[in-house]
Amino acid sequence: MPLDWISVGSHCLRLKLAVRLHWPVRRRPAPLTQQVGVASEPIDTFLSGLHTVDMYGSGDRGFFDLVAPLYDLAMPGARVEPLTSGVDRATRPIERIIDLGGGTGRAAGAIRTANSDHDPLVIDATSEMLTKARDRSLDAVAGDAGRLPVDSGAVDAAIIVDAFHHFPERLRALKETARVLRPGGVLVIREFDPGHPLGSLLAVGERVIGMNSLLVRPATLTDELEQAGFQAEILDRGFGYTVAATLPEM
Ligand SMILES: C[S@@+](CC[C@H](N)C(=O)[O-])C[C@H]1O[C@@H](n2cnc3c(N)ncnc32)[C@H](O)[C@@H]1O
């Protein structure tokens, strides 16, 4: 059944219930997937870029499909402060946020908990991770960060948490994010620093278990962001670091 009919049906049901129970009818905004013009993207279009090891396929998707059921149990909760302070760097009001490589919605869920006005859309390449994000009642769609299924200039902020080092086409993903952001919008990336002792262990560890990830120092990431048209700023450093990158106003 087309999505529109499902949505019309659900609105009618709400209306009938509200009239019967004398409840006020509250208009809900259109789902974020409609607001940002999400088109479905066949998963087969994911391409390999920098990959040298291909044990789990592009973006290490095979690995994340395997671990998705246990992922949230194994991972600590996402740190929301660096994300919200990064999002605050935007020079425009923030209504629509996308979480790229958002997986099970660990970070998107934390943002929604911190600010109930924000309900990020999760975009990820791995179907089992997306299933978990939907279990959290987050909107979640399959998509490759290198070819986002989102209209140009449709979003105000994007976050990428612990995922950028898995993206096979890094610069392409940054340019795509610049395309879908509105001027004054912001991209916040949380990554691990291979120059930190724990970061170098992680970099080696991921390779040892067959992942094709690529961790880079904060300065390298800011260079890549500037090549993609952003103005980038390192917000914090350590094993994990945060970079906020704004898209200049026209
Ligand atoms: C370590 S998980 C991080 C998930 C989430 N951001 C978090 O912090 O829990 C990395 C995620 O990146 C996704 N990913 C890898 N390559 C991708 C690509 N090209 N486009 C979108 N997602 C991708 C994987 O499917 C996986 O869910």
The ligand as a Gaussian input file, in Angstrom:
#p B3LYP/6-31G(d) Opt

LIG

0 1
 C       30.435000       1.917000      14.441000
 S       28.852000       2.100000      13.679000
 C       28.349000       3.646000      14.393000
 C       26.859000       3.729000      14.486000
 C       26.358000       4.985000      15.238000
 N       26.741000       6.199000      14.580000
 C       26.819000       4.986000      16.661000
 O       27.508000       5.915000      17.071000
 O       26.482000       4.041000      17.378000
 C       29.268000       2.568000      12.014000
 C       28.070000       2.606000      11.093000
 O       28.457000       3.168000       9.835000
 C       27.645000       2.581000       8.856000
 N       28.211000       2.815000       7.518000
 C       29.361000       2.342000       7.007000
 N       29.529000       2.805000       5.746000
 C       28.460000       3.579000       5.459000
 C       28.072000       4.340000       4.328000
 N       28.818000       4.404000       3.218000
 N       26.917000       5.025000       4.388000
 C       26.148000       4.973000       5.494000
 N       26.463000       4.264000       6.596000
 C       27.610000       3.583000       6.589000
 C       27.608000       1.124000       9.271000
 O       26.541000       0.436000       8.670000
 C       27.472000       1.250000      10.787000
 O       26.130000       1.202000      11.183000

